[in-house]
Structure formats: C-alpha cells, structure tokens
Amino acid sequence: MEPNHHDQMTAVKAIGFDLDVTLVDSRPASERALERLVSEHDAHLDVETLMSAYGLPLARWLPAEIDGALFRTLQAQDIALAEPMRGARAALAAVRASAARPVVVTSAPLVIADGMLQAAGLWVECLRTGVWGAEKANPIREENCWAFVGDHPDDMLAARQAGVVAIGVNAGTRRPLGAQVELDDLRAFPAWLATRS
C-alpha cells in the first residue's frame, strides 16, 4: 500500500512554532478589537492592563462577561494589522534550508491563525490550531517535530512533554521559563539552528 501524502510529509523532520508573539505580532489587531469592544459595544475593559497579559488563551485572558466570539469577529476584521515578528521570515527560511518543515501549533482558531499568517506574509507547511499548553504536545509529536519555539512557559511545557527541544523567545509578556534554549528573539534563531546541523 502506497503511503499517503500526509504520511510522506510527516516523515520529514519538522520544527514547530507558536503563532502569537512568536511568529506573528497579533497584538495590534487584538488591541484594536478590545478598543472596539469599548467604543462600539460598551464593554468595560482596561485595554492597557489586558494587553500587558497578552498571550493567554481567550477564556483566561478576556473577562468572563465579554463575548469571546464577538472579540474574534472584531479581531478578524482588523487582521490586516498583524505583522511578522522580527526575524520570523529568516527563521522559517532557516528551517527549510535545514531540510525540515516549519509548522505552527497554536491555540488560535483556524480562520484567525491562517489570516494572521497571510497578513504577516508568512507561510508554513502545516497549521495545527485550537490547542493550548500541554495540549500542543500531541500535534508537536504527530508532525515529527524535533524542536518547538514559543514565547510562553506553557509552550516550553508542551515541548518538554512532547520530548523535543524547548526554544524560548523573549518576545511576549512572560519570560519563557522552562526553555532549554533561550533567545532574545527570532533573529538569533538561524545562527542557533546552524550549530545543530
């Protein structure tokens, strides 16, 4: 029996990346959505305080009384504000140059994650969505990743539980505690990867 395309792809080693504040700076789109919740929907939000905690799953980040679906709708309407993080393009190019596949594993829903990548001008071979923290371990393993890059301690936990190298970038609101490799940002990633080849 011939292997299918997915089997052939996952036989190739991969490096996984978190999306928000790792590959893509989604903060401008998200901040605009919060501002619109206040100005257009009478929500009582401290936008500055919320943005200082950015990076948590929606249910843990937004106050319980705020409609998460409405936030996502507003976020999608301003998704063009998303930008690549510094060094993102070079990091993805370095992964491909190493004969590995760059994949994204994120808590964001598919429509938002795909839209963010397109707005930032980035593309990856595989996009796994709707998973947070330790839940990322399974897709990291399933995609044959040997390393996972993220900005949050829960990303590092997922990498360790998946048995891969945990690479933390200091780009978000929290230091990526638990990282086995810690980088200031993705601009340092290609040089680190070169030491592994």
SVG drawing of the C-alpha trace seen along z (x, -y; Angstrom):
<svg xmlns="http://www.w3.org/2000/svg" viewBox="-23 -55 50 57">
<polyline fill="none" stroke="black" stroke-width="0.4" points="0.0,0.0 1.4,-3.4 1.9,-5.9 -0.4,-8.9 0.8,-12.5 0.4,-13.3 2.5,-10.2 5.2,-11.3 5.2,-14.8 5.3,-13.9 8.2,-11.5 10.3,-14.7 11.6,-16.2 9.9,-19.5 10.3,-22.4 7.2,-23.7 6.4,-27.4 3.8,-29.0 1.9,-31.7 1.0,-34.8 4.0,-36.9 6.4,-34.1 6.0,-34.2 3.3,-36.8 2.7,-40.0 -1.0,-39.8 -1.2,-42.5 -2.2,-45.4 -5.2,-43.5 -6.2,-42.3 -5.8,-45.7 -7.9,-47.2 -10.6,-44.6 -10.6,-45.5 -10.8,-49.2 -13.8,-48.5 -15.5,-46.4 -15.2,-49.5 -16.2,-52.1 -18.8,-50.2 -20.2,-47.7 -20.0,-49.5 -17.7,-46.9 -15.9,-47.9 -12.3,-46.9 -8.9,-48.2 -7.3,-47.7 -3.8,-48.5 -3.9,-46.0 -5.3,-43.3 -2.6,-43.9 0.0,-43.6 -1.2,-40.0 -1.5,-39.2 -0.7,-35.6 -3.1,-33.6 -6.0,-31.6 -9.1,-33.8 -11.1,-32.2 -8.3,-33.0 -7.5,-36.4 -10.8,-38.1 -13.1,-38.9 -15.9,-36.3 -18.6,-38.8 -17.1,-39.5 -18.3,-37.6 -15.3,-35.8 -16.9,-35.1 -17.5,-38.9 -13.9,-39.6 -12.8,-37.1 -15.1,-38.7 -13.7,-42.1 -10.1,-40.8 -10.7,-39.2 -12.0,-42.5 -8.7,-44.1 -6.5,-41.1 -4.5,-43.1 -2.8,-44.9 -0.9,-41.6 2.8,-41.8 5.7,-39.3 7.8,-39.2 11.3,-40.4 13.3,-37.6 10.3,-35.5 10.9,-35.2 14.6,-34.4 13.7,-31.8 11.3,-30.0 13.8,-30.1 16.5,-28.6 14.2,-25.7 13.6,-25.0 17.3,-25.3 17.9,-22.6 15.6,-20.3 13.0,-20.4 9.3,-21.6 8.2,-24.7 4.8,-24.0 2.6,-26.2 0.8,-24.8 -1.5,-27.4 -4.5,-28.0 -6.0,-30.4 -8.8,-29.0 -8.0,-28.1 -9.6,-31.2 -7.7,-33.6 -4.4,-31.7 -4.5,-31.5 -5.5,-35.1 -2.7,-36.2 -0.1,-34.3 -1.4,-35.7 -1.4,-39.3 2.2,-38.9 3.3,-37.4 4.3,-34.1 3.6,-30.5 4.2,-27.2 3.7,-23.6 1.3,-22.7 -1.0,-24.6 -2.4,-22.9 -5.0,-25.1 -7.2,-25.1 -4.6,-23.7 -3.0,-25.4 -0.3,-24.5 0.2,-20.8 -2.4,-20.1 0.2,-21.1 2.4,-18.1 0.4,-15.7 0.4,-17.7 4.1,-18.5 4.8,-14.8 2.4,-14.0 4.2,-16.4 7.5,-14.8 9.0,-18.0 12.4,-17.8 12.1,-21.3 9.3,-23.8 9.7,-27.5 7.4,-29.7 7.2,-32.8 5.3,-31.4 6.1,-29.0 3.2,-26.8 4.9,-26.5 8.0,-25.2 5.9,-22.7 4.4,-21.4 7.8,-21.0 9.2,-19.1 6.1,-16.9 6.5,-16.1 10.2,-15.2 11.5,-17.9 13.9,-20.8 12.1,-23.7 13.2,-27.0 12.0,-30.2 12.0,-33.7 11.7,-36.7 9.2,-38.5 5.9,-38.2 4.6,-39.4 6.2,-36.5 9.7,-35.1 9.6,-31.5 10.5,-29.7 11.4,-26.1 13.2,-26.8 16.3,-24.6 17.4,-27.3 16.5,-30.9 16.8,-33.6 16.2,-37.3 14.0,-37.0 13.9,-35.0 16.7,-36.9 19.0,-34.7 17.3,-31.5 19.2,-30.9 22.6,-31.0 21.4,-28.7 20.0,-26.3 23.2,-26.3 25.0,-24.9 22.7,-21.9 23.3,-20.9"/>
</svg>
